[in-house]
Amino acid sequence: MCGIVGYVGRRDVAPLLLEGLQRLEYRGYDSAGVVITSPKAKTPGLKLAKGKGRVRDLEARIPKRFAGTTGIAHTRWATHGAPSDHNAHPHLDPAEQVAVVHNGIIDNADELRARLTADGVVFASETDTEVLTHLIARAPHETLEDRVRAALGQIEGTYGIAVLHADFPERIVVARNGSPVVLGIGDKEMFVASDVAALVAHTRQIVTLDDGEMATLTADDFRTFTTEGSRTNPETTTVEWEAESYDMGGHDTYMHKEMSEQAEAVDRVLRGRIDERFSTVRLDGLNLDARDARTVRRIKILGCGTSYHAGQIGAQLIEEIARIPADAEPASEFRYRNPVVDPETLYIAVSQSGETYDVLAAVQELKRKGAKVLGFVNVVGSAIARETDGGIYVHAGPEVCVVSTKCFTNTTVAFALLALHLGRIRDLSVADGKRLLEGLRRLPGQIAEILEREDEVQELAKAYAGARSMMFIGRVRGYPVAREASLKLKEVSYVHAEAYPASELKHGPLALIEPALPTVAIVPDDDLLEKNRAAIEEIKAREGRVLAVAHQKQEKADDTYVVPKNEDELDPILMGIPLQLFAYHTALAMGRDIDKPRNLAKSVTVE
């Protein structure tokens, strides 16, 4: 959620930190701050600027004389304490000149705050992070690393932190437990951030810390070690994407840019994976050979939000194509219901960032119980990618907008690949394998065709933008599409929306139907076509307004958006794309902040 940026080197640090914070604005935040120092300063000490508002507001707060070569910065998304100047990070212990920025939540903060208050500490904020700052300041150790280690030993919860101390102006100490921390390796300079987006303009060589790992950064080097003090040897990796991949590229919003990239993104997830000889696909990253795959008796997919909906589509694809029982469940609920972990069940964790806390915690619980877990993630080297037994990188490319579009689409395509792979290992015929491969190849061109007709969706969105609430319905293949479309509209336009199976209308939701409540009906041209048409008639009989997303014009609907037809199993992948555009243009018509919806963050790294 929150964003961390840090730098130690020889350059003027404040502009670098502000630039890094701007690249993390998509994560969602309500305040921002920066603290700097320098080994060459005539007067040792920390210089601080912070406050409620955007990074541009922080920039206006920074005084003219604000020079330094070491610094840390933060964008905060409120958890403990309302958005305010005093609750903004960094947090400072003025007596000891210690500054901390922190992502995560300290669960025992109240207990520690009470103890520190009894010892005479006066708190300047309502945050849990300030507790950590004072613990570091009061730790009875000489080195900054030992102080941080001692303080972390007293806290319970999640953290990604960066620490600055006026007595050690040539270094930054960082640590991770449940919240991402990435080191960037430069030429006689080092960077740290919570996301590679803040680093790629300066370096593509990175090191990702593991949970329970710390690091010390100086201009010339870095070293990593556990919170117990043992040295570690992390792997240096190269970021796949250039800095330009994180720019808007001439679009008005990141959401529009990312929707427009979906044809190319789907082509990437398919590239190099199609096996013509056996009418299947190659998924070497699964680390699951044919013998092991045949022992799988059930598949459970875990994700949150959009990833959960992608998992619902994935479960249907797996059941339909591979004939393996499959279902999807919110990861946030899974680990709290004491689930039965079956050795013959294959678990799949889905996360765009690969750092979603609820999903990562579910993975860790499953691994503890000996389960086989695969990861479907977009970010190479992310925590879920490292902790799972194998998986698929969905190769959607950087996704900056808070709401996910191209990554959702690529994830559903990745599930189609998995379903085909497992199906061909089991009982799917060569003919059906070939048919599905041809359908997969058609997807990029059909996606491009939908995107070229954006004007049609824009006009429909304008016509429905006045609605205060909307219903989305679909049956079987169409229901997860309806759920994701409902979520997209809520996220980006703030219009209330609900999704139901079309078959459930008469079991309650029909009571809501009236002229003021439009319904979006997902109507694929499959064996349920007539039943979906009957649902539209039920709504029209009660004077409801209907927009159909279908493969052919629906005479009973008020409006129809016609989607190109693919294979029945793959149609849901295409039917979601015009509904992304619909949510976007509804939000645009209503004047919403599309890339940064209120109350939301891109990567949910706290519970």
Secondary structure, DSSP 8 states (H G I E B T S, - for coil): --EEEEEESSS-HHHHHHHHHHHTGGG--SEEEEEEE-TT-SS-S-EEEEEES-HHHHHHHS-S----SEEEEEEE--SSS-S-TTTSS-EEETTTTEEEEEES-BTTHHHHHHHHHHTT---SSS-SHHHHHHHHHH-S-SSHHHHHHHHHTT--B-EEEEEEETT-TT-EEEEEEBS--EEEE-SS-EEEESSGGGTTTT-SEEEE--TTEEEEE-SS-EEEEETTS-B-----EE-SS-GGGGS-TT-SSHHHHHHHTHHHHHHHHHTTTEETTTTEE--GGG---HHHHTT--EEEEEE-THHHHHHHHHHHHIIIII---EEEEEHHHHTTS-----TTEEEEEEESSS--HHHHHHHHHHHHTT-EEEEEESSTT-HHHHHSSEEEE-------SSS-SHHHHHHHHHHHHHHHHHHHHTT--HHHHHHHHHHHHHHHHHHHHHHHTHHHHHHHHHHHTT-SEEEEEE-TTHHHHHHHHHHHHHHHH--EEEEEEGGGGGGTGGGG-STTS-EEEEE-SSTTHHHHHHHHHHHHTTT--EEEEESS--TTSSEEEE-----GGGHHHHHTHHHHHHHHHHHHHTT--TTS-TT--SS----
